[in-house]
Amino acid sequence: MTSHDLTAIEPGSPVSAVAAFDVEYAEPSDHLSDVARKMRDQHVGALFVNQREGGVAIVTERDIVRAAADGSDAAWAVDCMTRDLISVKADMSIADAADTILTANIRHIAVERDDGVLGIASIKDLLSPFVDACE
């Protein structure tokens, strides 16, 4: 998802060093097959969703799989998106952001810069500096 040079990034580096800020969005009225196709085409596991009442939600691969496995009538992004977006500040350390992800049992976290721009980091993005530190 990110295209950062990870060689100088450590667990204590700010999460903005691994977050992507050129993120894709879905609309609440997007069909889940279109959301899944967009994820596949963009090589991402989550999309932000602009909520009609304001704010941003997220729809992830897990949300789509859960909806399909439950046999629900969920057909649209609004039917399975997570409305309570968990976010961290861009200057939070990668280690603290990873702890937040683990505690919340999620795979993607919103990263908010001071200028209000919203980015995203996945567990894979946050794990790379730990693996590099062990080598």
C-alpha positions in Angstrom: 0.0 0.0 0.0 2.8 2.4 0.8 5.8 3.2 -1.4 8.1 4.4 1.4 11.8 3.5 1.7 11.6 1.4 4.8 15.3 1.0 5.3 15.5 3.9 7.8 12.2 3.4 9.5 12.2 2.0 13.0 9.4 1.1 15.5 9.9 4.5 17.1 9.4 6.4 13.8 6.2 8.3 13.3 3.4 6.2 11.8 3.2 8.8 9.0 6.4 7.3 7.7 4.5 4.1 6.6 1.0 5.5 6.1 -0.5 6.1 2.7 -2.2 9.4 2.2 -3.3 8.9 -1.4 -6.2 6.7 -0.3 -9.2 5.4 -2.2 -12.8 6.1 -1.1 -16.0 4.3 -1.7 -19.5 5.7 -1.5 -22.1 4.4 0.9 -24.2 3.4 -2.1 -21.5 1.4 -3.8 -22.3 -2.2 -4.4 -20.1 -4.6 -2.4 -18.9 -6.2 -5.6 -17.7 -2.8 -6.8 -16.0 -2.1 -3.5 -14.3 -5.5 -3.7 -13.2 -4.9 -7.3 -11.8 -1.5 -6.4 -9.9 -3.0 -3.5 -8.5 -5.7 -5.9 -7.6 -3.2 -8.6 -5.9 -0.8 -6.1 -4.2 -3.7 -4.2 -5.6 -2.5 -0.9 -7.6 -4.2 1.9 -9.7 -1.3 2.9 -11.5 1.8 1.6 -12.7 4.8 3.4 -16.3 5.7 3.0 -17.7 9.2 3.2 -20.7 9.0 5.4 -23.9 10.8 4.4 -24.2 12.4 7.8 -20.6 13.5 7.7 -17.4 11.9 8.9 -15.6 8.9 7.4 -16.2 5.2 7.9 -14.2 2.2 6.6 -15.1 -0.9 4.7 -12.5 -3.7 4.8 -12.1 -7.1 3.2 -13.1 -8.6 6.6 -16.3 -6.7 6.5 -17.2 -8.0 3.0 -16.3 -11.6 4.0 -18.3 -11.4 7.2 -21.3 -10.1 5.3 -21.0 -12.9 2.7 -20.4 -15.6 5.3 -23.4 -14.5 7.4 -25.7 -14.8 4.4 -26.9 -11.3 5.1 -28.7 -9.1 2.6 -25.8 -6.7 2.8 -25.3 -5.5 -0.7 -24.0 -2.0 -0.3 -21.0 -0.4 1.4 -23.3 1.3 3.9 -24.6 -2.2 5.0 -21.2 -3.5 6.3 -18.9 -0.5 6.8 -17.5 0.3 10.2 -18.8 3.7 11.2 -16.7 4.2 14.3 -13.3 4.8 12.6 -10.3 4.3 14.8 -7.6 6.8 14.1 -4.2 7.9 15.4 -2.3 11.1 14.9 0.4 11.0 12.3 3.2 11.7 14.8 2.3 8.7 16.9 5.1 6.1 16.9 4.7 3.0 14.7 5.0 0.9 17.9 2.1 2.7 19.6 0.0 2.5 16.4 0.7 -1.2 16.2 -0.4 -1.6 19.8 -3.6 0.3 19.0 -4.3 -2.0 16.1 -3.7 -5.1 18.2 -5.8 -3.9 21.1 -8.7 -3.0 18.8 -8.3 -6.3 16.8 -8.3 -4.5 13.5 -6.0 -4.6 10.4 -6.2 -1.0 9.2 -6.0 2.2 11.1 -6.7 5.8 9.9 -3.8 8.2 10.3 -4.7 11.9 10.7 -2.2 14.6 9.8 -2.4 18.1 11.5 -3.8 19.5 8.2 -6.8 17.1 8.5 -5.7 14.9 5.7 -6.7 11.3 6.4 -4.4 8.4 5.5 -4.3 4.7 6.3 -1.8 2.2 7.6 -2.2 -1.6 7.6 -0.8 -4.1 10.0 1.6 -5.1 7.2 2.8 -1.5 7.0 3.4 -1.4 10.8 5.0 -4.8 11.0 7.8 -4.1 8.5 10.0 -2.0 10.9 9.7 -4.6 13.6 10.9 -7.4 11.2 13.7 -5.1 10.0 14.8 -4.4 13.6 15.0 -8.2 14.2 17.3 -8.9 11.3 
